[in-house]
Amino acid sequence: MANRLTQIATRTGDDGTTGLGNGERVPKDHLRVQAMGDVDELNSHLGVLLAERLPDDVRELLVVVQHELFNLGGELSMPGFELLKGDAVLRLDEALARHNADLPRLKEFILPAGTRSAAIAHVARTVARRAERAVVALAAHESVNAAPRQYLNRLSDLLFVLARVLNRANLDGLGGDDVYWQSERLKGQEE
């Protein structure tokens, strides 16, 4: 990726194609482009989350994740290249264990709700799952390294845990707990 963007409106995509990092042009609905778009959307949702008040350690982690997602997108845009390394997956595993350690064990399903920052983390989690599905779909047709799929899988888990952490952070005076699903079946068992 030696070239830097100097012009945004090139009009080269007016024919329904887009350029990959290796110079190849593919249709805009190509599986690779869809995966790249989902990763880009995920990174944008993390940008929205970073606009919120967050605990310092969560903020620092998400900034690193944004850079790693950019690497992941770059790797997807250049078939055959490896930009996202295995240590990025290990970093997520460590963060997942660290942030999950102090959370109470879940006994019920929770809703994607609570504080604004937790809700945004849940939205990012669902986009991470979609991006993972897109990478899996791409890998069924073309060679894709394992790290991008593993990273997105781990990141969606981490975002679920961070949503729970953010519900308890109480930075905006609204924190406290997760929002539990009110299951009719569970209600019947309690009576």
N, C-alpha and C positions, 0 to 999 in steps of 0.2 A: 504494500500500500504506500508506495513512494509518492504517488501523486496526491496533492492536496486539492480540495475543492476550491476552485476560483470562480466558478460560475454555477449557480444553482439551477436556473431555468435554461436547460440545454435544448429542450424540445426533442431530444433523441428518443424519449419514451412515448411520444405521441402515436407511435405505431403499435402500442400495446406490448412493447418489450422493455426490458431493463438490462443494464450492464452489471455483470458480476465483477468481483475484484480481480479476476484473472483475464478480463477483457471480453469474455464470452457474453453474448446477448441471449436472453431467454424470455419467454412470455411472462408477463407480470403475474399470471396465476400459476406459475411453476411451483412445485412443492418446495423447492429451495427458497424461493422468494417469499412464500407464505411463512415458512419457518423463520426467516430473517425478520419479517414484519411482526410476527408474534413476539420475538425476542426484543425488538425495538419498542413495541407497545409495553411490554413488561418493564423495560428500563424507564420508559416515560412515567409509568405508574409509580415506580420507585422515586422518581423525581418529584412527583406530587407528594408522596409520603415524606420525603426529605424537607418539604416546605412546612411541615408541621413541627410542633415542639416535640422533641424526642429525647430520651436519655442519651447521654454522650456516647456510651458504648454501642447503642443501637445505631446512632447516626454514623459513627466511624465504620461500623460493619457494612451498612448500606452503601456508603460511598465506595468502599472496596468492591462490593457486589456490582455496583453500576459499571465500574471499570472492567470487571471480569465479564459482565454481560456484553460490553462493547467488544471485548476480545472474542466472545462466543459468536456474536453476529459477524465479526470479521472473518472468523473461521468458516462460518456457513457461506459467506460470500465468495470464498476462494476454495473451491473444491480441491482436496488433497493437502491443504495446509493444516497445521496444528498451531493454534494460538492460545487455546485454553488448556492449561496443564492440569495434571492430576492433583497437584497440591491445592488447586482451587477447590476441588471437591472435598479434600481433607479439611480445608479451612472451614467449609460449611458444616461438616460433621462435628468439628470441635465447637463451633458456635452453637449448633443445635444442642449438643450435650450441655454446654454451659448455661444456655438460657432456659432449657427445659428442667434443669436440676432443681430450681427453686419453685417450680409451679406445682400446684396441687394436682394429684392424679385425676384424670377425667373419669367420671362415672356415667355421664350422659353426653349426648351430642350437644354441641353449641352452635348457635346461629352466627353468621358472619355480621356481627354487630358490636355495639358497645361504644367506645369513644370514637371520635372521628379518625384518629390515627390508626386504631385497631381495624376499623371498617375498611380503610384504604389498604392496609396490609392484607386483609382478606381478599379484596379485589385483585391485588397483585398476585396473591396465591393462586387464584383461579386462572389468571392469565399465564402464570408459570406452568400450570397444568396443561393449558392449551398449547403453549409453546413446546412443551415436552411431547405432546401428541403429534405436533407438526414435525418435530425432529424424528420421531419414530416412523412416521409416514414416509418422510424423505429417505430414511435409512433402509426402508423396505425396497427402494428402487435404486439408490445410489450409495456409494461408500461414504459413511459418516463416522468420525471417531466416536469412541464411547464416552469421553468426558463431557461433551455437551448434553447428552441425554441424562447422564448421571447428575450433572450439575443442576439441571432444571428440576429433576426429581427431588434432590436434596433441598433446593431453594424453596420449592413449594412447601415442603415440610417445615423449613425454618420460618417461612412467612406465617404459617399457622401458629407456630410457637411464639413468634414475635407479636402477633396480634393479641395473644393471651397476655404477654408481658406488658404490652401497651395498655391493655384494659386495666392493669393493676398499677401502672406508673402514676396515675392521678396527676399528671402535669397540667391538665386543664380543669381540674376540680370535678371531673365526671367519672374518674376511674373507680375501680373496686373489684369487679368480677366479670366473668364471662356472662353472656346472655344464653341461658339454657333453653333448649328446645322443649316445648310443652307437649310431650307425646301423649296422645289419648290412651295408648296402650300402657304407658308407665303410670298415668293417672289411675287407671283401673286397678293396677297392682298395688297402689298405695292405699286404696280404700278398703 
